[in-house]
Amino acid sequence: MTADPHEAGARRQGAERRGRRAETVAAWLLRLKGYRVLARRYRTSAGEIDLIVARGRSIVFVEVKSRPTAEAAIDAVTARSRRRIARAAEVWLAAHPAAAGRDLRFDVVMALPGRWPRHLAAAFDARGEPW
């Protein structure tokens, strides 16, 4: 039996809405922590970065995951997605030479239902390897 394409489209739209909502909540959390949002949903041919924020001398590339549990959120940040984010960060850095010499970091914000989001600073490095 084949899946109903309308049902699949509705699921994708729901996931898209939840993702946008999670990114908005993550941006507010980071603002409360003193970060300035430089970009949201930054798209390149290499991939997309959910949030790019700055605080002090640091530029932070943030992946936002909305999942039912923290474990599911962390598992969703795969090695492939970490490499994609790192490549997209290289594109952003090339387009923003003023950021040269600043400290770079890759964080994850987990949006969990009914809970305050969790911010994991330095979740992985520029090679996409977990710390």
N, CA and C atoms as a LAMMPS dump frame, in Angstrom:
ITEM: TIMESTEP
0
ITEM: NUMBER OF ATOMS
393
ITEM: BOX BOUNDS ff ff ff
-5.0000000000000000e+02 5.0000000000000000e+02
-5.0000000000000000e+02 5.0000000000000000e+02
-5.0000000000000000e+02 5.0000000000000000e+02
ITEM: ATOMS id mol type element x y z
1 1 1 N 0.833 -1.176 0
2 1 2 C 0 0 0
3 1 3 C 0.881 1.244 0
4 2 1 N 0.553 2.213 -0.855
5 2 2 C 1.351 3.431 -0.933
6 2 3 C 0.788 4.489 0.006
7 3 1 N 1.669 5.34 0.467
8 3 2 C 1.263 6.393 1.403
9 3 3 C 0.52 7.492 0.656
10 4 1 N -0.411 8.097 1.318
11 4 2 C -1.172 9.205 0.761
12 4 3 C -0.248 10.422 0.651
13 5 1 N -0.049 10.962 -0.589
14 5 2 C 0.861 12.111 -0.734
15 5 3 C 0.379 13.346 0.024
16 6 1 N -0.937 13.5 0.184
17 6 2 C -1.457 14.645 0.935
18 6 3 C -1.095 14.523 2.42
19 7 1 N -1.159 13.305 2.935
20 7 2 C -0.809 13.077 4.341
21 7 3 C 0.675 13.351 4.569
22 8 1 N 1.508 12.883 3.625
23 8 2 C 2.951 13.121 3.744
24 8 3 C 3.245 14.618 3.693
25 9 1 N 2.553 15.34 2.81
26 9 2 C 2.747 16.789 2.717
27 9 3 C 2.328 17.494 3.988
28 10 1 N 1.231 17.042 4.579
29 10 2 C 0.759 17.639 5.833
30 10 3 C 1.761 17.392 6.953
31 11 1 N 2.355 16.197 6.982
32 11 2 C 3.373 15.902 8.008
33 11 3 C 4.583 16.812 7.834
34 12 1 N 5.015 16.993 6.564
35 12 2 C 6.163 17.871 6.3
36 12 3 C 5.864 19.307 6.726
37 13 1 N 4.654 19.768 6.427
38 13 2 C 4.28 21.132 6.81
39 13 3 C 4.251 21.291 8.327
40 14 1 N 3.751 20.276 9.018
41 14 2 C 3.74 20.316 10.483
42 14 3 C 5.151 20.347 11.037
43 15 1 N 6.03 19.537 10.463
44 15 2 C 7.428 19.519 10.909
45 15 3 C 8.089 20.87 10.636
46 16 1 N 7.771 21.466 9.494
47 16 2 C 8.315 22.78 9.149
48 16 3 C 7.858 23.832 10.164
49 17 1 N 6.574 23.822 10.518
50 17 2 C 6.056 24.775 11.513
51 17 3 C 6.729 24.575 12.871
52 18 1 N 6.848 23.303 13.297
53 18 2 C 7.5 23.027 14.587
54 18 3 C 8.955 23.489 14.565
55 19 1 N 9.625 23.277 13.432
56 19 2 C 11.023 23.7 13.311
57 19 3 C 11.17 25.202 13.391
58 20 1 N 10.308 25.928 12.697
59 20 2 C 10.356 27.404 12.749
60 20 3 C 10.077 27.911 14.165
61 21 1 N 9.087 27.293 14.821
62 21 2 C 8.756 27.67 16.199
63 21 3 C 9.953 27.411 17.115
64 22 1 N 10.585 26.247 16.961
65 22 2 C 11.748 25.898 17.788
66 22 3 C 12.886 26.88 17.552
67 23 1 N 13.101 27.288 16.301
68 23 2 C 14.161 28.258 16.002
69 23 3 C 13.862 29.613 16.637
70 24 1 N 12.594 30.005 16.646
71 24 2 C 12.215 31.272 17.278
72 24 3 C 12.473 31.212 18.782
73 25 1 N 12.081 30.109 19.404
74 25 2 C 12.311 29.946 20.845
75 25 3 C 13.814 29.921 21.134
76 26 1 N 14.576 29.222 20.304
77 26 2 C 16.031 29.149 20.497
78 26 3 C 16.653 30.536 20.361
79 27 1 N 16.194 31.312 19.379
80 27 2 C 16.735 32.667 19.198
81 27 3 C 16.459 33.519 20.439
82 28 1 N 15.261 33.411 21.013
83 28 2 C 14.946 34.168 22.229
84 28 3 C 15.792 33.708 23.406
85 29 1 N 15.956 32.397 23.543
86 29 2 C 16.813 31.877 24.619
87 29 3 C 18.219 32.463 24.512
88 30 1 N 18.771 32.428 23.312
89 30 2 C 20.134 32.926 23.121
90 30 3 C 20.211 34.436 23.345
91 31 1 N 19.19 35.159 22.936
92 31 2 C 19.159 36.607 23.218
93 31 3 C 19.179 36.861 24.723
94 32 1 N 18.385 36.083 25.456
95 32 2 C 18.363 36.227 26.915
96 32 3 C 19.729 35.939 27.528
97 33 1 N 20.51 35.091 26.861
98 33 2 C 21.847 34.755 27.348
99 33 3 C 22.901 35.744 26.846
100 34 1 N 22.468 36.792 26.148
101 34 2 C 23.395 37.836 25.723
102 34 3 C 23.931 37.7 24.308
103 35 1 N 23.396 36.808 23.523
104 35 2 C 23.833 36.644 22.137
105 35 3 C 23.049 37.595 21.236
106 36 1 N 23.679 37.994 20.152
107 36 2 C 23.038 38.812 19.123
108 36 3 C 22.837 37.924 17.903
109 37 1 N 21.638 37.88 17.372
110 37 2 C 21.336 37.042 16.208
111 37 3 C 21.832 37.757 14.953
112 38 1 N 22.731 37.092 14.232
113 38 2 C 23.268 37.635 12.985
114 38 3 C 22.488 37.133 11.779
115 39 1 N 22.013 35.89 11.85
116 39 2 C 21.268 35.311 10.723
117 39 3 C 20.406 34.165 11.221
118 40 1 N 19.278 33.99 10.536
119 40 2 C 18.382 32.854 10.789
120 40 3 C 18.198 32.132 9.478
121 41 1 N 18.221 30.808 9.538
122 41 2 C 18.008 29.966 8.356
123 41 3 C 18.925 30.387 7.211
124 42 1 N 20.207 30.492 7.498
125 42 2 C 21.187 30.895 6.49
126 42 3 C 21.406 29.73 5.531
127 43 1 N 21.042 29.937 4.271
128 43 2 C 21.107 28.867 3.27
129 43 3 C 22.253 29.1 2.305
130 44 1 N 22.996 28.022 2.056
131 44 2 C 24.066 28.036 1.059
132 44 3 C 23.927 26.77 0.224
133 45 1 N 24.734 26.665 -0.801
134 45 2 C 24.734 25.433 -1.594
135 45 3 C 25.281 24.269 -0.763
136 46 1 N 26.029 24.581 0.278
137 46 2 C 26.605 23.547 1.146
138 46 3 C 25.605 23.042 2.177
139 47 1 N 24.586 23.853 2.488
140 47 2 C 23.618 23.462 3.505
141 47 3 C 23.048 24.677 4.208
142 48 1 N 22.295 24.432 5.254
143 48 2 C 21.63 25.501 6
144 48 3 C 22.105 25.521 7.449
145 49 1 N 22.207 26.732 7.987
146 49 2 C 22.509 26.918 9.402
147 49 3 C 21.275 27.554 10.019
148 50 1 N 20.761 26.956 11.075
149 50 2 C 19.528 27.455 11.682
150 50 3 C 19.697 28.86 12.232
151 51 1 N 20.733 29.065 13.036
152 51 2 C 20.996 30.376 13.64
153 51 3 C 22.491 30.654 13.623
154 52 1 N 22.837 31.896 13.369
155 52 2 C 24.219 32.355 13.542
156 52 3 C 24.133 33.503 14.531
157 53 1 N 24.845 33.375 15.639
158 53 2 C 24.767 34.366 16.707
159 53 3 C 26.172 34.79 17.109
160 54 1 N 26.246 35.908 17.804
161 54 2 C 27.54 36.416 18.268
162 54 3 C 27.401 36.897 19.703
163 55 1 N 28.479 36.711 20.444
164 55 2 C 28.589 37.265 21.791
165 55 3 C 30.073 37.446 22.064
166 56 1 N 30.439 38.658 22.45
167 56 2 C 31.853 38.935 22.692
168 56 3 C 32.665 38.697 21.423
169 57 1 N 33.724 37.918 21.546
170 57 2 C 34.578 37.611 20.39
171 57 3 C 34.145 36.346 19.654
172 58 1 N 33.03 35.779 20.043
173 58 2 C 32.613 34.494 19.475
174 58 3 C 31.512 34.641 18.423
175 59 1 N 31.674 33.87 17.361
176 59 2 C 30.626 33.657 16.367
177 59 3 C 30.19 32.212 16.578
178 60 1 N 28.89 32.004 16.716
179 60 2 C 28.378 30.674 17.034
180 60 3 C 27.373 30.246 15.969
181 61 1 N 27.585 29.056 15.429
182 61 2 C 26.692 28.459 14.442
183 61 3 C 25.849 27.44 15.2
184 62 1 N 24.53 27.614 15.138
185 62 2 C 23.634 26.858 16.004
186 62 3 C 22.701 25.965 15.194
187 63 1 N 22.647 24.706 15.554
188 63 2 C 21.674 23.762 15.007
189 63 3 C 20.572 23.621 16.047
190 64 1 N 19.322 23.772 15.613
191 64 2 C 18.178 23.662 16.508
192 64 3 C 17.438 22.377 16.175
193 65 1 N 17.168 21.579 17.199
194 65 2 C 16.44 20.326 17
195 65 3 C 15.244 20.285 17.935
196 66 1 N 14.071 20.033 17.357
197 66 2 C 12.841 19.87 18.12
198 66 3 C 12.478 18.392 18.083
199 67 1 N 12.59 17.744 19.23
200 67 2 C 12.309 16.32 19.322
201 67 3 C 11.626 16.045 20.662
202 68 1 N 11.004 14.878 20.804
203 68 2 C 10.299 14.56 22.054
204 68 3 C 11.225 14.418 23.266
205 69 1 N 12.483 13.991 23.035
206 69 2 C 13.422 13.804 24.143
207 69 3 C 14.775 14.41 23.784
208 70 1 N 15.569 14.675 24.819
209 70 2 C 16.923 15.193 24.594
210 70 3 C 17.76 14.188 23.81
211 71 1 N 17.596 12.908 24.122
212 71 2 C 18.362 11.87 23.425
213 71 3 C 18.024 11.861 21.937
214 72 1 N 16.736 11.981 21.611
215 72 2 C 16.319 11.999 20.211
216 72 3 C 16.866 13.241 19.506
217 73 1 N 16.902 14.365 20.204
218 73 2 C 17.421 15.598 19.61
219 73 3 C 18.911 15.461 19.301
220 74 1 N 19.663 14.944 20.237
221 74 2 C 21.106 14.769 20.018
222 74 3 C 21.356 13.767 18.894
223 75 1 N 20.607 12.667 18.893
224 75 2 C 20.763 11.659 17.84
225 75 3 C 20.453 12.227 16.463
226 76 1 N 19.591 13.231 16.4
227 76 2 C 19.209 13.836 15.119
228 76 3 C 20.316 14.716 14.54
229 77 1 N 21.288 15.089 15.355
230 77 2 C 22.42 15.874 14.868
231 77 3 C 23.501 14.863 14.461
232 78 1 N 23.337 14.334 13.27
233 78 2 C 24.198 13.258 12.773
234 78 3 C 25.555 13.796 12.321
235 79 1 N 26.484 12.892 12.109
236 79 2 C 27.799 13.281 11.592
237 79 3 C 27.645 13.998 10.252
238 80 1 N 26.749 13.506 9.427
239 80 2 C 26.518 14.136 8.122
240 80 3 C 26.005 15.566 8.289
241 81 1 N 25.044 15.773 9.198
242 81 2 C 24.51 17.127 9.397
243 81 3 C 25.561 18.043 10.019
244 82 1 N 26.391 17.522 10.906
245 82 2 C 27.456 18.343 11.49
246 82 3 C 28.439 18.79 10.411
247 83 1 N 28.808 17.897 9.497
248 83 2 C 29.72 18.267 8.404
249 83 3 C 29.067 19.298 7.487
250 84 1 N 27.767 19.133 7.215
251 84 2 C 27.033 20.065 6.361
252 84 3 C 27.03 21.459 6.993
253 85 1 N 26.783 21.531 8.287
254 85 2 C 26.766 22.814 8.993
255 85 3 C 28.154 23.447 8.967
256 86 1 N 29.193 22.646 9.174
257 86 2 C 30.564 23.162 9.147
258 86 3 C 30.902 23.717 7.762
259 87 1 N 30.473 23.029 6.693
260 87 2 C 30.723 23.537 5.328
261 87 3 C 29.955 24.84 5.09
262 88 1 N 28.706 24.895 5.552
263 88 2 C 27.915 26.116 5.397
264 88 3 C 28.55 27.267 6.182
265 89 1 N 29.124 26.966 7.339
266 89 2 C 29.81 27.993 8.134
267 89 3 C 31.01 28.55 7.373
268 90 1 N 31.729 27.69 6.661
269 90 2 C 32.86 28.166 5.845
270 90 3 C 32.38 29.16 4.797
271 91 1 N 31.241 28.88 4.177
272 91 2 C 30.672 29.786 3.171
273 91 3 C 30.316 31.118 3.826
274 92 1 N 29.669 31.075 5.007
275 92 2 C 29.3 32.299 5.704
276 92 3 C 30.555 33.104 6.051
277 93 1 N 31.558 32.435 6.556
278 93 2 C 32.793 33.127 6.939
279 93 3 C 33.471 33.769 5.733
280 94 1 N 33.454 33.089 4.59
281 94 2 C 34.049 33.657 3.38
282 94 3 C 33.299 34.921 2.943
283 95 1 N 31.985 34.95 3.181
284 95 2 C 31.167 36.108 2.803
285 95 3 C 31.235 37.232 3.838
286 96 1 N 31.801 36.955 5.006
287 96 2 C 31.873 37.943 6.092
288 96 3 C 33.309 38.045 6.607
289 97 1 N 34.189 38.667 5.827
290 97 2 C 35.61 38.732 6.22
291 97 3 C 35.844 39.45 7.546
292 98 1 N 34.916 40.284 7.98
293 98 2 C 35.075 40.975 9.269
294 98 3 C 35.069 39.983 10.427
295 99 1 N 34.56 38.772 10.202
296 99 2 C 34.518 37.757 11.254
297 99 3 C 35.85 37.026 11.406
298 100 1 N 36.791 37.291 10.515
299 100 2 C 38.098 36.622 10.585
300 100 3 C 38.76 36.918 11.925
301 101 1 N 39.336 35.904 12.507
302 101 2 C 40.042 36.058 13.768
303 101 3 C 39.156 35.943 14.998
304 102 1 N 37.843 35.828 14.805
305 102 2 C 36.955 35.662 15.96
306 102 3 C 36.915 34.189 16.332
307 103 1 N 36.539 33.916 17.561
308 103 2 C 36.403 32.538 18.02
309 103 3 C 35.144 31.942 17.388
310 104 1 N 35.26 30.712 16.924
311 104 2 C 34.131 30.043 16.284
312 104 3 C 33.691 28.869 17.138
313 105 1 N 32.384 28.633 17.133
314 105 2 C 31.841 27.532 17.915
315 105 3 C 30.598 26.987 17.223
316 106 1 N 30.335 25.704 17.467
317 106 2 C 29.158 25.038 16.921
318 106 3 C 28.336 24.501 18.082
319 107 1 N 27.13 25.055 18.236
320 107 2 C 26.262 24.7 19.357
321 107 3 C 25.006 23.993 18.854
322 108 1 N 24.311 23.369 19.791
323 108 2 C 23.008 22.765 19.52
324 108 3 C 22.035 23.289 20.564
325 109 1 N 20.836 23.648 20.112
326 109 2 C 19.746 23.973 21.031
327 109 3 C 18.672 22.92 20.809
328 110 1 N 18.299 22.263 21.906
329 110 2 C 17.268 21.227 21.856
330 110 3 C 15.963 21.819 22.357
331 111 1 N 14.937 21.773 21.507
332 111 2 C 13.609 22.236 21.885
333 111 3 C 12.784 21.008 22.241
334 112 1 N 12.443 20.897 23.509
335 112 2 C 11.723 19.726 24.01
336 112 3 C 10.317 20.149 24.418
337 113 1 N 9.307 19.328 24.11
338 113 2 C 7.931 19.726 24.407
339 113 3 C 7.702 19.999 25.897
340 114 1 N 7.066 21.149 26.152
341 114 2 C 6.698 21.488 27.522
342 114 3 C 7.854 21.82 28.436
343 115 1 N 9.047 22.012 27.861
344 115 2 C 10.225 22.312 28.676
345 115 3 C 10.984 23.476 28.074
346 116 1 N 11.767 24.123 28.924
347 116 2 C 12.646 25.192 28.466
348 116 3 C 13.702 24.568 27.563
349 117 1 N 14.079 25.206 26.459
350 117 2 C 15.095 24.617 25.572
351 117 3 C 16.44 24.461 26.267
352 118 1 N 17.196 23.459 25.835
353 118 2 C 18.547 23.218 26.377
354 118 3 C 19.575 23.65 25.364
355 119 1 N 20.542 24.424 25.821
356 119 2 C 21.615 24.941 24.971
357 119 3 C 22.894 24.167 25.272
358 120 1 N 23.399 23.487 24.271
359 120 2 C 24.664 22.755 24.413
360 120 3 C 25.754 23.528 23.68
361 121 1 N 26.578 24.235 24.428
362 121 2 C 27.666 25.005 23.839
363 121 3 C 28.778 24.052 23.402
364 122 1 N 29.406 24.388 22.286
365 122 2 C 30.534 23.611 21.749
366 122 3 C 30.175 22.131 21.593
367 123 1 N 29.041 21.88 20.96
368 123 2 C 28.575 20.499 20.792
369 123 3 C 29.431 19.722 19.797
370 124 1 N 30.016 20.438 18.822
371 124 2 C 30.91 19.785 17.865
372 124 3 C 31.885 20.814 17.331
373 125 1 N 32.911 20.326 16.615
374 125 2 C 33.955 21.222 16.126
375 125 3 C 33.776 21.501 14.631
376 126 1 N 34.704 22.286 14.068
377 126 2 C 34.611 22.717 12.671
378 126 3 C 34.761 21.558 11.685
379 127 1 N 35.244 20.434 12.125
380 127 2 C 35.328 19.252 11.253
381 127 3 C 34.042 18.432 11.341
382 128 1 N 33.134 18.861 12.232
383 128 2 C 31.889 18.128 12.414
384 128 3 C 32.011 17.01 13.429
385 129 1 N 33.134 16.988 14.14
386 129 2 C 33.354 15.937 15.148
387 129 3 C 32.796 16.389 16.497
388 130 1 N 32.093 15.502 17.202
389 130 2 C 31.589 15.888 18.526
390 130 3 C 32.755 16.098 19.498
391 131 1 N 32.549 17.026 20.444
392 131 2 C 33.578 17.284 21.451
393 131 3 C 33.613 16.153 22.389
